[in-house]
Amino acid sequence: IREKYQILKNEQIVLYIGQLHGAQYVELLIKAANLVLLKQAGVKFMIVGEGFLEQQLHQLVHDLGLEDKIIFTGAVSHDQIPFYISSASVCVAPFRDTEVTRCKSPLKIVEYMASSKAIVASNVGEVSKMLGGVGILTAPGDYDDLAKGITTLLNDTNLRENLCLVARKRAEHKYNWSYTARNLLQAYNKITKPK
């Protein structure tokens, strides 16, 4: 991935994976990236995905003068996603607090955890429950807070490495198929029990 996008070995990657529309709010990440990059050298932001807001997001990156710091990959096949995640130092899941995001359980968070990555995510809906303390939570819709969370992880190697370890452990214990099957079976039994 680094070779494909000409990212230097000493540069850290902050990664977003997801749609570029709907309740994903990638513009929050771009505005946060602008703040991070004012103080932080040696960082590239990578946005993996596509959607109807893509042109608008490209324009925002252009207006902020960040074309050489933010990489849009477009759509990537799902079998390639693990390679993108493994290249990252920090993975992000930005959201605003809306009726839609309050109902979300973003799969990307589980993918980030399973890949043993340090995570910064907006504290909305099921996100805090999913992370269970193994990532940094930021105020939803607040790109300044998102930037602070990203900067914290970029600058604190020990914290980043510790969060990577506990994220993977949480994924192994809470998001494995046995645990998921047991939870589904309990839910089905609960709703099908005669009253």
Accessible surface in RSA format (square Angstrom, percent):
REM  Atomic radii and reference values for relative SASA: ProtOr
REM  Chains: A
REM  Algorithm: Lee & Richards
REM  Probe-radius: 1.40
REM  Slices: 20
REM RES _ NUM      All-atoms   Total-Side   Main-Chain    Non-polar    All polar
REM                ABS   REL    ABS   REL    ABS   REL    ABS   REL    ABS   REL
RES ILE A   1    50.83  28.9  15.58  11.6  35.26  85.0  15.58  11.2  35.26  95.7
RES ARG A   2    66.87  28.1  64.87  33.1   2.00   4.8  37.63  51.4  29.25  17.7
RES GLU A   3   162.35  93.2 142.93 108.1  19.43  46.3  64.29 124.3  98.06  80.1
RES LYS A   4   140.50  68.5 107.35  65.9  33.15  78.9  76.45  68.8  64.06  68.2
RES TYR A   5    47.37  22.1  29.48  16.8  17.89  46.6  30.42  22.9  16.95  20.9
RES GLN A   6   156.16  87.3 133.61  97.6  22.55  53.7  45.41  96.6 110.75  84.0
RES ILE A   7     9.87   5.6   0.00   0.0   9.87  23.8   0.19   0.1   9.68  26.3
RES LEU A   8   114.21  63.6 111.09  79.5   3.12   7.8 114.21  80.2   0.00   0.0
RES LYS A   9   197.27  96.2 171.61 105.3  25.67  61.1 115.20 103.7  82.08  87.4
RES ASN A  10   123.80  85.4  95.04  91.8  28.76  69.3  47.25 113.7  76.55  74.0
RES GLU A  11    17.35  10.0  15.75  11.9   1.59   3.8   3.13   6.1  14.22  11.6
RES GLN A  12    39.92  22.3  39.60  28.9   0.32   0.8  19.04  40.5  20.88  15.8
RES ILE A  13     0.00   0.0   0.00   0.0   0.00   0.0   0.00   0.0   0.00   0.0
RES VAL A  14     0.00   0.0   0.00   0.0   0.00   0.0   0.00   0.0   0.00   0.0
RES LEU A  15     0.00   0.0   0.00   0.0   0.00   0.0   0.00   0.0   0.00   0.0
RES TYR A  16     0.18   0.1   0.18   0.1   0.00   0.0   0.18   0.1   0.00   0.0
RES ILE A  17    17.43   9.9  17.08  12.7   0.36   0.9  17.08  12.3   0.36   1.0
RES GLY A  18    20.92  25.8   0.00   N/A  20.92  25.8  20.17  55.4   0.75   1.7
RES GLN A  19    94.04  52.6  92.15  67.3   1.88   4.5  25.17  53.6  68.86  52.2
RES LEU A  20     0.99   0.6   0.25   0.2   0.75   1.9   0.99   0.7   0.00   0.0
RES HIS A  21    50.71  27.7  48.87  34.0   1.85   4.7  32.73  33.7  17.99  20.9
RES GLY A  22    48.46  59.8   0.00   N/A  48.46  59.8  35.22  96.7  13.23  29.6
RES ALA A  23    12.28  11.3   5.49   8.5   6.79  15.5   6.32   8.9   5.96  15.8
RES GLN A  24    14.63   8.2  14.61  10.7   0.03   0.1   0.21   0.4  14.42  10.9
RES TYR A  25    38.47  18.0  34.05  19.4   4.42  11.5  19.50  14.7  18.96  23.4
RES VAL A  26     3.82   2.5   1.49   1.3   2.33   5.6   1.49   1.3   2.33   6.3
RES GLU A  27    33.16  19.0  33.16  25.1   0.00   0.0  17.92  34.7  15.24  12.4
RES LEU A  28     3.40   1.9   3.40   2.4   0.00   0.0   3.40   2.4   0.00   0.0
RES LEU A  29     0.74   0.4   0.74   0.5   0.00   0.0   0.74   0.5   0.00   0.0
RES ILE A  30     0.17   0.1   0.04   0.0   0.13   0.3   0.17   0.1   0.00   0.0
RES LYS A  31    71.90  35.1  69.98  42.9   1.92   4.6  28.47  25.6  43.44  46.3
RES ALA A  32     0.00   0.0   0.00   0.0   0.00   0.0   0.00   0.0   0.00   0.0
RES ALA A  33     0.22   0.2   0.22   0.3   0.00   0.0   0.22   0.3   0.00   0.0
RES ASN A  34    35.16  24.2  34.82  33.6   0.34   0.8   0.18   0.4  34.98  33.8
RES LEU A  35    52.38  29.2  49.97  35.7   2.41   6.1  50.24  35.3   2.14   5.8
RES VAL A  36     2.62   1.7   0.00   0.0   2.62   6.3   2.44   2.1   0.18   0.5
RES LEU A  37    28.86  16.1   8.21   5.9  20.65  51.9   8.77   6.2  20.09  54.1
RES LEU A  38   132.93  74.0  96.87  69.3  36.06  90.7 100.05  70.3  32.89  88.5
RES LYS A  39   181.43  88.5 142.12  87.2  39.31  93.6  94.94  85.5  86.49  92.1
RES GLN A  40    27.54  15.4  21.11  15.4   6.43  15.3   3.64   7.8  23.90  18.1
RES ALA A  41    94.03  86.5  68.17 105.2  25.86  58.8  74.44 104.8  19.59  51.9
RES GLY A  42    26.37  32.5   0.00   N/A  26.37  32.5  20.13  55.3   6.24  14.0
RES VAL A  43     0.04   0.0   0.01   0.0   0.03   0.1   0.01   0.0   0.03   0.1
RES LYS A  44    32.84  16.0  32.84  20.1   0.00   0.0   2.43   2.2  30.41  32.4
RES PHE A  45     0.53   0.3   0.53   0.3   0.00   0.0   0.53   0.3   0.00   0.0
RES MET A  46     0.02   0.0   0.02   0.0   0.00   0.0   0.02   0.0   0.00   0.0
RES ILE A  47     0.79   0.4   0.61   0.5   0.18   0.4   0.61   0.4   0.18   0.5
RES VAL A  48     2.51   1.7   2.32   2.1   0.19   0.5   2.32   2.0   0.19   0.5
RES GLY A  49    11.65  14.4   0.00   N/A  11.65  14.4  11.01  30.2   0.64   1.4
RES GLU A  50    99.43  57.1  94.44  71.4   4.99  11.9  24.42  47.2  75.01  61.2
RES GLY A  51    19.41  23.9   0.00   N/A  19.41  23.9  11.52  31.6   7.88  17.6
RES PHE A  52   157.58  78.8 121.13  75.0  36.44  94.8 132.09  80.1  25.49  72.9
RES LEU A  53    46.10  25.7  45.98  32.9   0.12   0.3  46.10  32.4   0.00   0.0
RES GLU A  54    40.87  23.5  40.68  30.8   0.19   0.4   9.08  17.6  31.79  26.0
RES GLN A  55   141.10  78.9 136.56  99.8   4.54  10.8  63.97 136.2  77.13  58.5
RES GLN A  56   116.81  65.3 106.77  78.0  10.04  23.9  42.88  91.3  73.92  56.1
RES LEU A  57     4.07   2.3   3.97   2.8   0.10   0.3   4.07   2.9   0.00   0.0
RES HIS A  58    66.46  36.3  62.63  43.5   3.83   9.8  38.63  39.8  27.83  32.4
RES GLN A  59    95.38  53.3  92.35  67.5   3.03   7.2  39.36  83.8  56.02  42.5
RES LEU A  60    39.37  21.9  37.12  26.6   2.25   5.7  38.87  27.3   0.50   1.4
RES VAL A  61     4.50   3.0   4.50   4.1   0.00   0.0   4.50   3.9   0.00   0.0
RES HIS A  62   106.18  58.0  99.15  68.9   7.04  18.0  60.76  62.6  45.42  52.9
RES ASP A  63    97.87  68.6  61.29  61.0  36.58  86.5  27.92  65.7  69.96  69.8
RES LEU A  64    60.54  33.7  38.50  27.5  22.04  55.4  43.23  30.4  17.31  46.6
RES GLY A  65    50.18  61.9   0.00   N/A  50.18  61.9  27.36  75.1  22.81  51.1
RES LEU A  66    14.23   7.9  14.23  10.2   0.00   0.0  14.23  10.0   0.00   0.0
RES GLU A  67    94.76  54.4  75.13  56.8  19.63  46.7  53.95 104.4  40.81  33.3
RES ASP A  68    95.23  66.7  82.44  82.1  12.79  30.2  49.05 115.4  46.19  46.1
RES LYS A  69    58.84  28.7  58.84  36.1   0.00   0.0  30.27  27.2  28.58  30.4
RES ILE A  70     7.05   4.0   0.67   0.5   6.38  15.4   0.67   0.5   6.38  17.3
RES ILE A  71    28.97  16.5  25.24  18.8   3.73   9.0  28.97  20.9   0.00   0.0
RES PHE A  72    34.48  17.3   8.86   5.5  25.62  66.7   8.86   5.4  25.62  73.3
RES THR A  73    25.39  18.1   0.00   0.0  25.39  60.5   3.04   4.1  22.35  33.8
RES GLY A  74    17.81  22.0   0.00   N/A  17.81  22.0  16.33  44.8   1.48   3.3
RES ALA A  75    66.14  60.8  37.40  57.7  28.74  65.4  39.27  55.3  26.88  71.2
RES VAL A  76    35.65  23.5   8.66   7.8  26.99  65.0  15.66  13.6  19.99  54.2
RES SER A  77    66.71  56.4  47.85  63.9  18.86  43.4  50.71 108.0  15.99  22.4
RES HIS A  78   128.68  70.3 119.19  82.8   9.49  24.3  96.01  99.0  32.67  38.0
RES ASP A  79   100.66  70.5  81.50  81.1  19.16  45.3  50.13 118.0  50.53  50.4
RES GLN A  80    70.87  39.6  70.87  51.8   0.00   0.0  18.87  40.2  52.00  39.4
RES ILE A  81    12.58   7.2  12.58   9.4   0.00   0.0  12.58   9.1   0.00   0.0
RES PRO A  82    73.96  53.9  70.30  64.1   3.66  13.3  71.10  58.7   2.86  17.8
RES PHE A  83   114.77  57.4 112.75  69.8   2.02   5.3 113.25  68.7   1.53   4.4
RES TYR A  84     3.44   1.6   3.44   2.0   0.00   0.0   1.19   0.9   2.25   2.8
RES ILE A  85     2.90   1.7   2.90   2.2   0.00   0.0   2.90   2.1   0.00   0.0
RES SER A  86    72.80  61.5  54.38  72.6  18.42  42.4  39.33  83.7  33.47  46.9
RES SER A  87    19.66  16.6   6.06   8.1  13.60  31.3  15.12  32.2   4.54   6.4
RES ALA A  88     4.42   4.1   0.00   0.0   4.42  10.0   0.43   0.6   3.99  10.6
RES SER A  89    22.54  19.0  14.03  18.7   8.51  19.6   7.68  16.4  14.86  20.8
RES VAL A  90     0.00   0.0   0.00   0.0   0.00   0.0   0.00   0.0   0.00   0.0
RES CYS A  91     0.00   0.0   0.00   0.0   0.00   0.0   0.00   0.0   0.00   0.0
RES VAL A  92     0.00   0.0   0.00   0.0   0.00   0.0   0.00   0.0   0.00   0.0
RES ALA A  93     0.00   0.0   0.00   0.0   0.00   0.0   0.00   0.0   0.00   0.0
RES PRO A  94     0.60   0.4   0.47   0.4   0.13   0.5   0.47   0.4   0.13   0.8
RES PHE A  95     1.38   0.7   1.38   0.9   0.00   0.0   1.38   0.8   0.00   0.0
RES ARG A  96    80.14  33.6  80.14  40.9   0.00   0.0  32.23  44.1  47.91  29.0
RES ASP A  97    76.17  53.4  54.14  53.9  22.03  52.1  14.83  34.9  61.34  61.2
RES THR A  98    39.47  28.1  35.07  35.6   4.40  10.5  39.35  52.9   0.12   0.2
RES GLU A  99   138.21  79.3 130.53  98.8   7.68  18.3  46.17  89.3  92.04  75.1
RES VAL A 100    92.37  60.8  86.29  78.1   6.08  14.6  91.36  79.4   1.01   2.7
RES THR A 101     1.14   0.8   0.27   0.3   0.87   2.1   0.27   0.4   0.87   1.3
RES ARG A 102   128.67  54.0 113.36  57.8  15.31  36.5  48.66  66.5  80.01  48.5
RES CYS A 103   107.95  81.7  75.02  83.7  32.93  77.4  32.92  83.4  75.03  80.9
RES LYS A 104    51.35  25.1  46.70  28.7   4.65  11.1  19.44  17.5  31.91  34.0
RES SER A 105    70.02  59.2  46.81  62.5  23.21  53.5  28.59  60.9  41.43  58.0
RES PRO A 106     9.99   7.3   1.35   1.2   8.64  31.4   9.99   8.3   0.00   0.0
RES LEU A 107   120.15  66.9 113.08  80.9   7.06  17.8 114.72  80.6   5.43  14.6
RES LYS A 108    18.66   9.1  15.69   9.6   2.96   7.1  14.39  13.0   4.27   4.5
RES ILE A 109     0.00   0.0   0.00   0.0   0.00   0.0   0.00   0.0   0.00   0.0
RES VAL A 110    24.49  16.1  24.49  22.2   0.00   0.0  24.49  21.3   0.00   0.0
RES GLU A 111    38.65  22.2  34.74  26.3   3.91   9.3  21.56  41.7  17.09  14.0
RES TYR A 112     0.53   0.2   0.53   0.3   0.00   0.0   0.53   0.4   0.00   0.0
RES MET A 113     0.00   0.0   0.00   0.0   0.00   0.0   0.00   0.0   0.00   0.0
RES ALA A 114    38.71  35.6  33.35  51.5   5.36  12.2  33.43  47.1   5.29  14.0
RES SER A 115    39.51  33.4  18.46  24.6  21.05  48.5  15.42  32.8  24.09  33.8
RES SER A 116    35.49  30.0  30.56  40.8   4.93  11.4  20.14  42.9  15.34  21.5
RES LYS A 117    27.98  13.6  27.98  17.2   0.00   0.0   4.18   3.8  23.79  25.3
RES ALA A 118     0.00   0.0   0.00   0.0   0.00   0.0   0.00   0.0   0.00   0.0
RES ILE A 119     0.00   0.0   0.00   0.0   0.00   0.0   0.00   0.0   0.00   0.0
RES VAL A 120     0.00   0.0   0.00   0.0   0.00   0.0   0.00   0.0   0.00   0.0
RES ALA A 121     0.00   0.0   0.00   0.0   0.00   0.0   0.00   0.0   0.00   0.0
RES SER A 122     2.74   2.3   2.74   3.7   0.00   0.0   0.00   0.0   2.74   3.8
RES ASN A 123    71.31  49.2  59.01  57.0  12.30  29.6   4.47  10.7  66.85  64.6
RES VAL A 124    10.73   7.1   4.67   4.2   6.06  14.6  10.65   9.3   0.08   0.2
RES GLY A 125    33.38  41.2   0.00   N/A  33.38  41.2   7.03  19.3  26.36  59.0
RES GLU A 126    59.44  34.1  59.26  44.8   0.17   0.4  13.68  26.5  45.76  37.4
RES VAL A 127     1.36   0.9   1.36   1.2   0.00   0.0   1.36   1.2   0.00   0.0
RES SER A 128    43.21  36.5  37.69  50.3   5.53  12.7  12.91  27.5  30.30  42.4
RES LYS A 129   136.55  66.6 127.96  78.5   8.59  20.5  90.63  81.6  45.92  48.9
RES MET A 130    14.56   7.5  13.89   9.2   0.68   1.6  14.54  12.4   0.02   0.0
RES LEU A 131     0.60   0.3   0.60   0.4   0.00   0.0   0.60   0.4   0.00   0.0
RES GLY A 132    41.65  51.4   0.00   N/A  41.65  51.4  19.66  54.0  21.98  49.2
RES GLY A 133    64.80  79.9   0.00   N/A  64.80  79.9  35.60  97.7  29.21  65.4
RES VAL A 134    12.99   8.5  12.99  11.8   0.00   0.0  12.99  11.3   0.00   0.0
RES GLY A 135    13.97  17.2   0.00   N/A  13.97  17.2   0.00   0.0  13.97  31.3
RES ILE A 136    35.43  20.2  32.47  24.2   2.96   7.1  35.43  25.5   0.00   0.0
RES LEU A 137    65.56  36.5  39.94  28.6  25.62  64.4  40.12  28.2  25.45  68.5
RES THR A 138     5.17   3.7   1.83   1.9   3.34   7.9   4.84   6.5   0.33   0.5
RES ALA A 139    44.91  41.3  36.76  56.7   8.15  18.5  42.09  59.3   2.82   7.5
RES PRO A 140    42.80  31.2  24.85  22.7  17.95  65.2  24.85  20.5  17.95 111.6
RES GLY A 141    26.73  33.0   0.00   N/A  26.73  33.0   7.78  21.4  18.94  42.4
RES ASP A 142    58.57  41.0  50.43  50.2   8.14  19.2  16.78  39.5  41.79  41.7
RES TYR A 143    87.38  40.8  86.77  49.4   0.61   1.6  39.83  29.9  47.55  58.6
RES ASP A 144    64.24  45.0  63.85  63.6   0.38   0.9  21.81  51.3  42.43  42.3
RES ASP A 145    43.25  30.3  42.70  42.5   0.55   1.3   6.94  16.3  36.31  36.2
RES LEU A 146     3.68   2.0   3.68   2.6   0.00   0.0   3.68   2.6   0.00   0.0
RES ALA A 147     5.46   5.0   5.27   8.1   0.19   0.4   5.46   7.7   0.00   0.0
RES LYS A 148   126.01  61.5 120.67  74.0   5.34  12.7  78.54  70.7  47.48  50.6
RES GLY A 149     4.17   5.1   0.00   N/A   4.17   5.1   3.43   9.4   0.74   1.6
RES ILE A 150     0.00   0.0   0.00   0.0   0.00   0.0   0.00   0.0   0.00   0.0
RES THR A 151    34.40  24.5  34.40  34.9   0.00   0.0  28.57  38.4   5.83   8.8
RES THR A 152    59.85  42.6  51.77  52.5   8.08  19.3  34.19  45.9  25.66  38.8
RES LEU A 153     0.00   0.0   0.00   0.0   0.00   0.0   0.00   0.0   0.00   0.0
RES LEU A 154     6.99   3.9   0.00   0.0   6.99  17.6   0.00   0.0   6.99  18.8
RES ASN A 155    92.82  64.0  59.28  57.3  33.54  80.8  28.82  69.4  64.00  61.9
RES ASP A 156    58.74  41.1  54.88  54.6   3.86   9.1  15.11  35.5  43.64  43.5
RES THR A 157    68.39  48.6  64.75  65.6   3.64   8.7  39.00  52.4  29.39  44.4
RES ASN A 158   109.74  75.7 106.65 103.1   3.09   7.4  21.16  50.9  88.58  85.6
RES LEU A 159    57.23  31.9  55.04  39.4   2.19   5.5  56.75  39.9   0.48   1.3
RES ARG A 160    36.82  15.5  36.82  18.8   0.00   0.0   1.75   2.4  35.07  21.3
RES GLU A 161    95.86  55.0  94.20  71.3   1.66   4.0  34.94  67.6  60.92  49.7
RES ASN A 162    86.93  59.9  85.90  83.0   1.03   2.5  20.52  49.4  66.42  64.2
RES LEU A 163    18.07  10.1  18.07  12.9   0.00   0.0  18.07  12.7   0.00   0.0
RES CYS A 164    23.38  17.7  23.38  26.1   0.00   0.0   9.51  24.1  13.87  15.0
RES LEU A 165   107.65  60.0 106.63  76.3   1.02   2.6 106.76  75.0   0.89   2.4
RES VAL A 166    62.45  41.1  60.40  54.7   2.05   4.9  60.42  52.5   2.04   5.5
RES ALA A 167     0.00   0.0   0.00   0.0   0.00   0.0   0.00   0.0   0.00   0.0
RES ARG A 168    98.85  41.5  98.85  50.4   0.00   0.0  24.96  34.1  73.89  44.8
RES LYS A 169   121.37  59.2 121.08  74.3   0.29   0.7  68.70  61.8  52.66  56.1
RES ARG A 170    52.67  22.1  45.50  23.2   7.18  17.1  13.95  19.1  38.72  23.5
RES ALA A 171     6.62   6.1   3.75   5.8   2.87   6.5   3.95   5.6   2.68   7.1
RES GLU A 172    80.97  46.5  67.34  50.9  13.63  32.4  29.97  58.0  51.00  41.6
RES HIS A 173   127.72  69.8 117.70  81.8  10.02  25.6  83.88  86.4  43.85  51.0
RES LYS A 174    58.26  28.4  55.89  34.3   2.38   5.7  26.92  24.2  31.35  33.4
RES TYR A 175    64.83  30.3  40.12  22.8  24.71  64.3  36.21  27.2  28.62  35.3
RES ASN A 176    53.22  36.7  45.99  44.4   7.23  17.4  33.51  80.7  19.70  19.0
RES TRP A 177   214.18  85.9 210.63 101.9   3.55   8.3 180.59  96.3  33.59  54.5
RES SER A 178    80.07  67.7  68.14  90.9  11.93  27.5  35.00  74.5  45.07  63.1
RES TYR A 179    59.79  27.9  59.60  33.9   0.19   0.5  36.87  27.7  22.92  28.3
RES THR A 180    45.28  32.2  43.66  44.3   1.62   3.9  34.27  46.0  11.01  16.6
RES ALA A 181    57.08  52.5  50.16  77.4   6.92  15.8  53.88  75.9   3.20   8.5
RES ARG A 182   125.23  52.6 120.25  61.3   4.97  11.8  53.54  73.2  71.69  43.4
RES ASN A 183    64.25  44.3  58.49  56.5   5.75  13.8  22.73  54.7  41.52  40.1
RES LEU A 184    94.46  52.6  93.65  67.0   0.81   2.0  94.39  66.3   0.07   0.2
RES LEU A 185   109.75  61.1 108.09  77.3   1.66   4.2 109.40  76.8   0.35   1.0
RES GLN A 186   108.97  60.9 102.63  75.0   6.34  15.1  41.17  87.6  67.80  51.4
RES ALA A 187    50.75  46.7  44.42  68.5   6.34  14.4  50.22  70.7   0.54   1.4
RES TYR A 188   126.47  59.0 126.47  72.0   0.00   0.0  86.10  64.7  40.37  49.8
RES ASN A 189    72.57  50.0  71.31  68.9   1.26   3.0  17.69  42.6  54.88  53.0
RES LYS A 190   165.77  80.9 148.66  91.2  17.12  40.8  94.64  85.2  71.14  75.8
RES ILE A 191   134.08  76.3 100.38  74.8  33.69  81.2 106.51  76.7  27.57  74.8
RES THR A 192    98.48  70.0  70.90  71.9  27.57  65.7  64.73  86.9  33.75  51.0
RES LYS A 193   145.24  70.9 132.33  81.2  12.92  30.8  77.39  69.7  67.86  72.3
RES PRO A 194   128.44  93.6  97.72  89.1  30.73 111.7 108.64  89.7  19.80 123.1
RES LYS A 195   251.98 122.9 173.17 106.3  78.81 187.6 149.52 134.6 102.46 109.1
END  Absolute sums over single chains surface
CHAIN  1 A    10465.1       8687.4       1777.6       5889.9       4575.1
END  Absolute sums over all chains
TOTAL         10465.1       8687.4       1777.6       5889.9       4575.1
